Amino acid sequence: MVQSEEHANARNADLEAQSAQDVETATHRVSTVDQLDEEEEERHVAADAKLLDNGNAHSSEAGDRSAQARIKAKLKKQKSEQDRQTTEEINKLLNDMPLEQNVTCGFWLFRGAFFQRFANQTAYVILYGIVGCIFSMTYAYFNGTITTIEKRFKIPSKNTGIISVGNDISQTLVSAVLAYYAGKGHRPRWIGFGLLTIVVFCLMTTSPHFLYGPGDDALALTKEFGAIPDENATLEAIEEQRSKTLCRLTGGGAECEMGEGNFAPQVLLFVAQFISGIGGSLYYTLGVSYMDDNTKKSKTPALLSLSYFLRMLGPAIGYALASFCLRLYIAPQLHPVINNKDPRWLGAWWLGWLVMGGLLTCSGIFLSMFPKELPRAAARRMVEEKRRREQLSLKHKQRTDKEKLTAELEPQPTAEPKASFKDMLFTFKRLSTNRTYMCNTLSNIFYLIGYTPFWIFTPKYIEVQYKQSAATSSMVTGTVALAFSAIGVLLSGFIISRYKPRARYMAAWNVICAVMVVAGVVTYAFIGCPDNERSVIVNIHNSDLNDTATCNSACTCDYVRYSPVCGENSMTYISACHAGCKMEHVLSDGKKIFYDCSCIPGPTVADNSSFRRLTAFDLTNENSTWDLGGKALGGTASSTAYLELLAAGQATPGACPVNCWTQFVAFLSVMCFLKFIGAAGRASNFLVSVRCVPEKDKTAAMGFGMMLCSMFAFIPGPIFFGWIFDRMCLVWGKTCTNKGNCWLYDPESMRYTLNFTAAIFIFLGAVFDFGVWYYVKDLKIFDEEVKEVEMQIVQHEEEQNAEKNTEI
């Protein structure tokens, strides 16, 4: 074994010596060509000097510009020649380089020529993006099925909020430490381990179904457990639910919701979320740093944008998967006697977790098969190190004795220390004193806080402000906004890769993006719908505060859910009960009308002419009227009692239609613009964040930044803006124990408070982005910038040597 290793080392040394000899020969040839070019340049400069002596200022300026243009052309020619030589050396080294363990793709039995062909940056970026797509599907799927989970295990919404931040808590605790230690190891294997923890998260999330079953209520609605199929069962269940929204003068109204169910499923769901945070931190920190280290710096923005784009597809696919699974019954092997429109329906919420767990298992295995370093990246690194050693040796030969003595007295750079707790603390201290890095991290924190309401509450905001349906709100946020974000990410990435702007230009672009986002969020505050804000009547009777009788004080509406009705006076009421409606009639076309509504004024000449009032003729021809107890009424509709009931106010289900379409289109236009601008700054922000720290600290810097963002943005942000939403609530629901969910918000107060608060946080982020712009002036982003500086230094040294030789 030892002899084979010595033989391999000797072979590598011979290859390196042969490669160095080839480089030296090629460099000698290029230097001969460059000498001829320099002599030609000197003749041009001498001619320009003669023009200066003649005192022709205009010609002097033109000559200076011509000289600068020739110098730039020369540098460009040298750079292209150097790139060509580098590519040839890398290709030659790849063909001759032995297949070492750190560049071998695969493990155990899964290795060989077939797998080695995938050890390239394109395969990694595509697979990394696909994994990110599946990973983001899990968050969307959880949000899409959480209502069914709450209904099945009787989990209150406040506990759901605590469960959903479990992954942020784990990222706060472990992301920085894991990024530091795993960044010094085999990163693809660590990413694979992180994806396996996400598989555990999927299995633990679906485990309550297999531990506790579909539930007795769901089983009782299947043929196998004795339920009798009845076509009218769903209609009766719906009518029973709706009849409880009527005004009940004699009791028997809506009952309060019972307390929490079993606590054990909630613990399982929280632990699963906590574990997913560990895998997420490994995926995000190690995956991007591995991509950046194994690609040319000029290609990083385009590849990064491609991976972002693939990841953006995840939420849309996740919501589609949730919709498909919830159409299946919670126990697919059984035959329910109800359909999915029945309020008692429970969908197969657990099924999608098995699908995503299987996909993550396969993709995690494939991703962990990538080598510790891609072969082409390893060859590029060897070529660059060889050239750097040659330059150092050349400089060392040209030094004087005094310079050599000074260099020997200077402290020599030490080798990179091994991973240890002490070195980790030094690394974090070094990062916390990096002004550019800290300004960039603080700007990210304030941006994340400011964007929180638009990430989490945008569908609710659209429903409250512009009275659009939940389906329309979800479609807008999930498709239209996603399209503009994807365009912004891809376009910015390819532009940066094509034109390679300097760090200060990219930092300035981030400042401009932030200012435009602040302006757009402030614009949100002034896009309101006055008709919507004046169309709701809140008439809740609180006997504890006021004993005075009102139009609905005897209706027992305390536990009636929010189910708005539109009165014939074109005003929206919280429910039929709150409108004082005591009777309900269903017309032959299926439309429902509430009548005998004590809080709605009777018909007048100025009333809404488009309202279709219920008449005695309708009651005579149709026997579909429900009394206070929810039972069908008979009798003569022309009786005095019925005429008195019909003389009172009437209402129809649903909120009164308001024309907010113009405002909604304006809001949608601004939102698409902001999505595009916000996404266009992601690539530049990432490049600045990873280039402003030493290469050895890159992965640790990403983990440290994730820890700070989770601690100060992801956890407190939703809590803070949730508190703001609660402050804007006009009508609260009630449960048997305490206050329930909010039924109705104040649109105008929400519009101003929410948007101005978000704008303040984003503006603070822009201030720190300005700090990044100030400190980033000497930062080099791309390899070409570093090479250009090195070539300018070499040229300056050659000019100094030429001057010395001339003096001698």
Summary of the structure (lengths in Angstrom):
residues: 808
radius of gyration: 35.3
end to end distance: 59.3
largest distance: 126.7
contacts: 2599
relative contact order: 0.12
helix: 67%
strand: 6%
